[in-house]
Amino acid sequence: MNQPSENVKVIAEANINEPSTSRISKDKLVPSYTYSSWKRLRDVCRALQEAQEKTMLQRKNLDALLANEQEYRDLAERVKCEQVELQALRDCVERQKCRVMTCRMKLIHFNDGKFQKDMMTNKRSNEVIKIQEDLLKRKTALSLAKDNLLLIASHLAWRRRKMVDDLMHIFVINLNASSETRLMSSSCACHSIACIAGLHLPDALSFLGHSDIEVSGAIGYVIQVLSLLSRIYNFPYQYGMCFFGSKSTIKDPVLDETYPLYGITRNREKFKEGMLLLNKNISQLRWSFGINTKKMGKTLSNLQDLLFHIVNERHDTSSESVFQKPSVSYRSNGNVDISLHKCAKQNIEFNQENKPSKMDHLSLCRQTSITSSKSALVFDSSAITALTLVSPEDNESDGVKKISSMTLTNYGITSS
């Protein structure tokens, strides 16, 4: 019951503190507006409200325009960037066009060069074809010439072997001859009597007690056999021999001294030196045929062994056939003769083994092997006679041609 009365009091107190028209005096009261004024005020308020609405609308429109202008500027900036990029791309396209044009020019130039090279290649190919055809013709001609040459060389090698066989029958070497077969009867202390054509020639250490005439004659036969072998095989000796029958000599080209091969009692020292050089020539010839000489002093034994080797052996140490019968087959004629180059090479190696290192090998090979001017015997073989009568002053190549022509003519062979 007391609570509502208190609330009424509080409200009353609050109302006392608030202003109230009831407390305003009449002289302070302002007269109120008229209806027309109110209406005019209302119209003004409405117009003001409409103006505010228009202002808000214009502001919205202006904000929209400002937003559109920013977007336009962004778009314009993007367009500008795109234009710049487009211009850059156009410049790049122009550059690429220039590069393409340059490449096209290079391609045209390359095609022109390629065409010219193709033309040159075709021309060269035609020339190569012609050269190959010419080469084939030359190979055919060379093959025919080679077969012909091998046939002739085979005949020549066979003829050489036959000539050496004739030499063995003309200058018969007997290492154990009897007194009946000797041309000169003389007593000696030799156990085995080695004879050549009936004349006794002892070993190098057994010349004392022998006939000077018989020994010098036998040495002359040996010189003649070596001379003919040199002519047959075109072989240069290290020491030049001069054939004068029983008065033959031999020359040392290094010392430029001539040693007699006669006069055992009168010129014993020079005779021994000359026999040493003669045995060296025989050893050199044996070495060129692939035969080693263990005892150089056995002159006739070494010479007979060499002749048997030449006549009986079909192949020498260089695996080249020196003596073969004539044959048209290429396989059988592949190796027919001793090469002159190998012979000269073997001579140089032989000189290096037997002479000082300061010796001029070329001058030794060029020494005239035989300087005989006449022959003491008449042989049964016409080819051997022709070889003996060839003068030493003739050119070596001419002599070889004469020997070849004579040898081939004797057997009815004509060289083309």
C-alpha positions as CSV (number, residue, x, y, z in Angstrom):
1,M,0.0,0.0,0.0
2,N,2.8,2.4,0.8
3,Q,4.8,1.7,-2.4
4,P,2.4,3.3,-4.9
5,S,2.2,6.5,-2.9
6,E,5.9,6.8,-2.9
7,N,6.0,6.5,-6.7
8,V,3.5,9.2,-7.0
9,K,5.6,11.4,-4.8
10,V,8.7,10.8,-6.9
11,I,6.8,11.6,-10.1
12,A,5.4,14.7,-8.6
13,E,8.8,15.9,-7.6
14,A,10.2,15.2,-11.0
15,N,7.4,17.2,-12.5
16,I,8.1,20.1,-10.2
17,N,11.6,20.3,-11.6
18,E,10.5,20.2,-15.2
19,P,9.4,23.3,-17.0
20,S,5.7,23.6,-17.5
21,T,3.5,26.0,-19.5
22,S,1.3,26.4,-16.5
23,R,4.0,28.3,-14.8
24,I,4.7,30.6,-17.9
25,S,3.1,34.0,-17.6
26,K,0.8,35.2,-20.2
27,D,3.0,38.1,-21.2
28,K,5.7,35.7,-22.2
29,L,3.5,33.5,-24.4
30,V,4.1,33.8,-28.2
31,P,1.2,33.6,-30.4
32,S,1.0,30.4,-32.5
33,Y,1.4,30.3,-36.3
34,T,-1.6,30.4,-38.5
35,Y,-2.7,27.5,-40.6
36,S,-1.4,29.1,-43.7
37,S,1.9,29.6,-42.1
38,W,1.8,26.1,-40.9
39,K,0.9,24.9,-44.4
40,R,3.6,27.1,-45.9
41,L,6.1,25.6,-43.4
42,R,4.9,22.2,-44.2
43,D,5.5,22.9,-47.9
44,V,8.9,24.2,-47.1
45,C,9.7,21.1,-45.1
46,R,8.4,18.9,-47.9
47,A,10.5,20.9,-50.5
48,L,13.4,20.7,-48.2
49,Q,12.9,17.0,-47.8
50,E,12.6,16.6,-51.6
51,A,15.7,18.7,-52.1
52,Q,17.5,16.5,-49.6
53,E,16.3,13.4,-51.4
54,K,17.5,14.9,-54.7
55,T,20.7,15.8,-53.1
56,M,21.1,12.3,-51.9
57,L,20.2,11.0,-55.3
58,Q,22.7,13.3,-57.0
59,R,25.3,12.3,-54.5
60,K,24.6,8.7,-55.2
61,N,24.8,9.4,-58.9
62,L,28.0,11.4,-58.4
63,D,29.5,8.6,-56.4
64,A,28.4,6.2,-59.1
65,L,30.0,8.5,-61.7
66,L,33.1,8.8,-59.7
67,A,33.2,5.0,-59.4
68,N,32.7,4.6,-63.1
69,E,35.4,7.2,-63.8
70,Q,37.9,5.2,-61.7
71,E,36.9,2.1,-63.5
72,Y,37.3,3.9,-66.7
73,R,40.7,5.1,-65.7
74,D,41.7,1.5,-64.8
75,L,40.3,0.3,-68.1
76,A,42.2,3.1,-69.9
77,E,45.4,2.2,-68.1
78,R,44.9,-1.4,-69.0
79,V,44.2,-0.5,-72.6
80,K,47.3,1.6,-72.6
81,C,49.3,-1.3,-71.3
82,E,47.7,-3.6,-73.8
83,Q,48.6,-1.1,-76.6
84,V,52.2,-0.9,-75.4
85,E,52.4,-4.7,-75.3
86,L,50.7,-4.9,-78.7
87,Q,53.3,-2.5,-80.1
88,A,56.1,-4.5,-78.6
89,L,54.6,-7.7,-80.2
90,R,54.3,-5.9,-83.5
91,D,58.0,-4.9,-83.2
92,C,58.8,-8.5,-82.4
93,V,56.8,-9.7,-85.3
94,E,58.7,-7.3,-87.6
95,R,62.0,-8.6,-86.2
96,Q,60.9,-12.1,-86.7
97,K,59.8,-11.3,-90.3
98,C,63.3,-9.8,-90.8
99,R,64.8,-13.0,-89.5
100,V,62.6,-15.1,-91.6
101,M,63.6,-13.1,-94.7
102,T,67.2,-13.4,-93.7
103,C,66.8,-17.2,-93.3
104,R,65.1,-17.3,-96.6
105,M,67.9,-15.5,-98.3
106,K,70.4,-17.8,-96.6
107,L,68.4,-20.8,-97.6
108,I,68.3,-19.5,-101.2
109,H,72.0,-18.9,-101.1
110,F,72.6,-22.4,-99.6
111,N,70.4,-24.0,-102.2
112,D,72.3,-22.2,-104.9
113,G,75.6,-23.4,-103.4
114,K,74.2,-26.9,-103.0
115,F,73.0,-27.0,-106.5
116,Q,76.5,-25.9,-107.7
117,K,78.1,-28.5,-105.5
118,D,75.7,-31.2,-106.8
119,M,76.7,-30.2,-110.3
120,M,80.3,-30.4,-109.4
121,T,79.8,-33.7,-107.6
122,N,78.1,-35.1,-110.6
123,K,80.9,-33.9,-112.8
124,R,83.5,-35.4,-110.4
125,S,81.5,-38.6,-110.2
126,N,81.6,-38.9,-114.0
127,E,85.3,-38.2,-113.9
128,V,85.8,-40.8,-111.2
129,I,83.8,-43.3,-113.2
130,K,86.0,-42.6,-116.2
131,I,89.1,-42.9,-114.1
132,Q,87.8,-46.2,-112.6
133,E,87.1,-47.5,-116.1
134,D,90.6,-46.4,-117.2
135,L,92.0,-47.9,-114.0
136,L,90.2,-51.2,-114.7
137,K,91.7,-51.2,-118.2
138,R,95.1,-50.5,-116.9
139,K,94.7,-53.2,-114.2
140,T,93.7,-55.6,-116.9
141,A,96.7,-54.6,-119.0
142,L,98.9,-54.7,-115.9
143,S,97.6,-58.2,-115.1
144,L,98.4,-59.4,-118.6
145,A,101.8,-57.8,-118.5
146,K,102.5,-59.2,-115.1
147,D,101.5,-62.7,-116.3
148,N,103.7,-62.3,-119.3
149,L,106.6,-60.9,-117.1
150,L,106.2,-63.8,-114.7
151,L,106.3,-66.3,-117.5
152,I,109.4,-64.7,-118.9
153,A,110.9,-64.4,-115.4
154,S,110.1,-68.1,-114.8
155,H,111.8,-69.0,-118.0
156,L,114.8,-66.8,-117.0
157,A,115.0,-68.4,-113.6
158,W,114.8,-71.9,-115.1
159,R,117.5,-70.9,-117.6
160,R,119.7,-69.6,-114.9
161,R,119.5,-72.9,-113.1
162,K,120.2,-74.7,-116.3
163,M,123.3,-72.4,-116.9
164,V,124.6,-73.1,-113.4
165,D,124.1,-76.8,-114.1
166,D,126.2,-76.4,-117.3
167,L,128.8,-74.6,-115.2
168,M,129.0,-77.6,-112.9
169,H,129.5,-79.9,-115.9
170,I,132.1,-77.6,-117.5
171,F,134.1,-76.8,-114.3
172,V,133.8,-80.2,-112.6
173,I,134.6,-79.9,-108.9
174,N,135.8,-83.1,-107.3
175,L,136.6,-83.0,-103.6
176,N,138.2,-86.4,-103.5
177,A,139.9,-86.8,-106.9
178,S,142.3,-89.6,-107.8
179,S,145.6,-89.1,-109.4
180,E,144.3,-90.3,-112.8
181,T,141.8,-87.5,-113.0
182,R,144.3,-84.8,-112.4
183,L,145.7,-82.9,-115.4
184,M,149.1,-82.4,-113.7
185,S,150.7,-85.1,-111.7
186,S,152.3,-83.7,-108.6
187,S,152.8,-85.1,-105.1
188,C,151.2,-83.3,-102.1
189,A,150.5,-84.2,-98.5
190,C,146.7,-83.5,-98.8
191,H,144.4,-86.2,-97.4
192,S,141.6,-85.4,-99.9
193,I,142.5,-83.9,-103.2
194,A,140.0,-81.2,-104.2
195,C,140.1,-80.4,-107.9
196,I,138.3,-78.1,-110.3
197,A,138.4,-79.1,-114.0
198,G,141.3,-81.5,-113.1
199,L,143.5,-78.9,-111.3
200,H,144.1,-79.3,-107.6
201,L,143.3,-76.4,-105.4
202,P,144.2,-77.0,-101.7
203,D,142.7,-75.3,-98.7
204,A,143.9,-71.8,-97.7
205,L,146.3,-73.1,-95.1
206,S,147.9,-75.9,-97.3
207,F,149.4,-74.1,-100.2
208,L,153.0,-74.9,-99.3
209,G,154.4,-77.8,-101.3
210,H,152.0,-77.4,-104.2
211,S,152.7,-76.5,-107.8
212,D,152.4,-72.8,-108.5
213,I,151.1,-73.3,-112.0
214,E,148.4,-75.8,-111.0
215,V,147.2,-73.7,-108.1
216,S,147.1,-70.5,-110.1
217,G,145.2,-72.3,-112.9
218,A,142.7,-73.7,-110.5
219,I,142.2,-70.3,-109.0
220,G,141.6,-68.9,-112.5
221,Y,138.9,-71.5,-112.9
222,V,137.3,-70.4,-109.6
223,I,137.5,-66.8,-110.7
224,Q,135.8,-67.6,-114.0
225,V,133.1,-69.6,-112.2
226,L,132.4,-66.7,-109.8
227,S,132.5,-64.3,-112.8
228,L,129.9,-66.2,-114.6
229,L,127.7,-66.5,-111.5
230,S,128.0,-62.8,-111.1
231,R,126.9,-62.2,-114.7
232,I,124.1,-64.8,-114.4
233,Y,122.6,-63.3,-111.2
234,N,123.8,-59.7,-111.7
235,F,125.5,-60.0,-108.3
236,P,128.1,-57.4,-107.2
237,Y,131.0,-58.7,-105.2
238,Q,132.6,-56.9,-102.4
239,Y,136.1,-57.3,-103.8
240,G,136.5,-56.8,-107.6
241,M,138.1,-59.7,-109.4
242,C,140.1,-59.4,-112.6
243,F,140.2,-62.6,-114.7
244,F,143.4,-63.2,-116.6
245,G,143.5,-67.0,-116.6
246,S,146.3,-68.2,-114.3
247,K,147.3,-64.6,-113.7
248,S,144.1,-63.3,-112.1
249,T,144.0,-60.7,-109.4
250,I,141.6,-59.3,-106.8
251,K,141.3,-55.8,-105.6
252,D,140.5,-54.4,-102.1
253,P,138.4,-51.2,-102.8
254,V,139.0,-49.9,-99.3
255,L,142.8,-50.0,-99.3
256,D,142.8,-49.5,-103.1
257,E,145.3,-52.3,-103.5
258,T,145.5,-55.2,-105.9
259,Y,146.5,-58.7,-104.8
260,P,147.8,-61.4,-107.1
261,L,146.3,-64.8,-107.1
262,Y,149.4,-66.4,-108.4
263,G,153.0,-66.7,-107.3
264,I,152.8,-68.6,-104.0
265,T,156.6,-68.5,-103.4
266,R,157.3,-65.0,-104.7
267,N,154.4,-63.0,-103.2
268,R,153.3,-65.3,-100.4
269,E,151.8,-62.6,-98.1
270,K,149.9,-60.8,-100.9
271,F,148.8,-64.2,-102.2
272,K,147.4,-65.2,-98.9
273,E,145.6,-61.9,-98.5
274,G,144.2,-62.2,-102.1
275,M,142.9,-65.8,-101.3
276,L,141.3,-64.4,-98.1
277,L,139.4,-61.8,-100.2
278,L,138.5,-64.5,-102.7
279,N,137.0,-66.7,-100.0
280,K,135.2,-63.7,-98.6
281,N,133.6,-63.2,-102.1
282,I,132.5,-66.8,-102.1
283,S,131.1,-66.4,-98.5
284,Q,129.3,-63.3,-99.6
285,L,127.7,-65.1,-102.5
286,R,126.7,-68.1,-100.3
287,W,125.3,-65.7,-97.7
288,S,123.1,-64.0,-100.4
289,F,121.7,-67.5,-101.2
290,G,121.0,-68.1,-97.5
291,I,124.0,-70.4,-96.8
292,N,126.3,-69.8,-93.8
293,T,130.0,-70.4,-94.3
294,K,131.6,-72.0,-91.3
295,K,135.1,-72.7,-92.8
296,M,136.0,-69.9,-95.1
297,G,139.3,-71.5,-96.1
298,K,137.8,-74.4,-97.9
299,T,137.4,-72.7,-101.3
300,L,136.3,-75.6,-103.6
301,S,134.2,-77.2,-100.9
302,N,132.2,-74.0,-100.3
303,L,131.9,-73.3,-104.1
304,Q,130.7,-76.8,-104.8
305,D,128.2,-76.7,-101.9
306,L,126.9,-73.4,-103.3
307,L,126.5,-74.8,-106.8
308,F,124.6,-77.9,-105.5
309,H,122.4,-75.6,-103.5
310,I,121.5,-73.5,-106.5
311,V,120.9,-76.5,-108.8
312,N,119.0,-78.8,-106.4
313,E,117.1,-76.4,-104.1
314,R,113.8,-75.1,-105.2
315,H,113.4,-72.4,-102.6
316,D,115.9,-70.2,-101.0
317,T,115.8,-68.8,-97.4
318,S,113.7,-65.8,-98.5
319,S,110.9,-68.1,-99.5
320,E,111.2,-67.0,-103.1
321,S,111.7,-69.6,-105.8
322,V,114.9,-69.0,-107.7
323,F,114.7,-71.8,-110.2
324,Q,111.4,-73.1,-111.6
325,K,110.4,-74.6,-114.8
326,P,108.3,-72.4,-117.2
327,S,104.7,-72.4,-116.3
328,V,101.8,-70.2,-117.2
329,S,100.1,-70.6,-113.9
330,Y,100.2,-67.5,-111.7
331,R,100.4,-69.5,-108.5
332,S,103.4,-71.5,-109.7
333,N,105.1,-68.3,-110.9
334,G,104.6,-66.2,-107.9
335,N,108.2,-66.4,-106.7
336,V,110.7,-66.6,-109.6
337,D,113.9,-64.8,-108.9
338,I,116.2,-63.2,-106.4
339,S,115.3,-59.6,-106.0
340,L,118.0,-57.2,-106.8
341,H,116.9,-55.0,-104.0
342,K,117.2,-57.8,-101.5
343,C,120.5,-58.8,-103.0
344,A,121.9,-55.3,-102.5
345,K,120.4,-55.2,-99.0
346,Q,122.0,-58.6,-98.1
347,N,125.3,-57.3,-99.5
348,I,125.2,-54.3,-97.3
349,E,124.5,-56.4,-94.2
350,F,127.3,-58.7,-95.2
351,N,129.6,-55.8,-95.5
352,Q,128.6,-54.5,-92.1
353,E,129.5,-57.9,-90.6
354,N,132.9,-58.3,-92.3
355,K,134.2,-54.7,-92.7
356,P,134.7,-51.6,-90.5
357,S,131.8,-49.3,-89.9
358,K,133.4,-46.5,-91.8
359,M,133.3,-48.4,-95.1
360,D,131.1,-46.9,-97.8
361,H,128.7,-49.7,-98.6
362,L,127.3,-48.1,-101.7
363,S,130.8,-47.8,-103.3
364,L,131.5,-51.4,-102.5
365,C,128.2,-52.5,-104.2
366,R,129.0,-50.4,-107.2
367,Q,132.5,-52.0,-107.7
368,T,132.8,-53.9,-110.9
369,S,132.7,-57.5,-110.0
370,I,134.6,-58.8,-113.1
371,T,137.0,-56.9,-115.3
372,S,138.0,-59.7,-117.6
373,S,138.5,-58.8,-121.3
374,K,138.7,-62.3,-122.9
375,S,137.7,-65.8,-122.2
376,A,140.1,-68.7,-121.8
377,L,137.6,-71.5,-122.5
378,V,135.0,-72.2,-125.1
379,F,131.8,-73.5,-123.4
380,D,129.2,-75.9,-124.7
381,S,126.5,-73.5,-123.8
382,S,126.1,-70.5,-126.1
383,A,124.5,-68.5,-123.3
384,I,127.5,-68.9,-121.1
385,T,129.8,-67.9,-124.0
386,A,127.7,-64.8,-124.5
387,L,127.9,-63.9,-120.8
388,T,131.7,-64.4,-120.9
389,L,132.2,-62.2,-123.9
390,V,130.3,-59.2,-122.6
391,S,132.8,-56.4,-122.1
392,P,133.0,-54.9,-118.6
393,E,132.9,-51.4,-120.0
394,D,129.3,-51.9,-121.1
395,N,126.5,-50.4,-119.1
396,E,125.1,-52.7,-116.5
397,S,121.5,-52.3,-117.7
398,D,122.6,-52.9,-121.4
399,G,124.4,-56.1,-120.3
400,V,121.4,-57.3,-118.5
401,K,119.2,-56.7,-121.5
402,K,121.7,-58.5,-123.8
403,I,121.9,-61.4,-121.4
404,S,118.1,-61.7,-121.2
405,S,117.6,-61.4,-124.9
406,M,120.3,-64.0,-125.7
407,T,119.0,-66.4,-123.0
408,L,115.4,-66.2,-124.1
409,T,116.3,-66.4,-127.8
410,N,118.2,-69.7,-127.2
411,Y,115.0,-71.2,-125.9
412,G,112.7,-69.7,-128.5
413,I,111.1,-67.2,-126.1
414,T,110.2,-63.7,-127.4
415,S,109.6,-61.0,-124.8
416,S,106.9,-58.5,-125.5
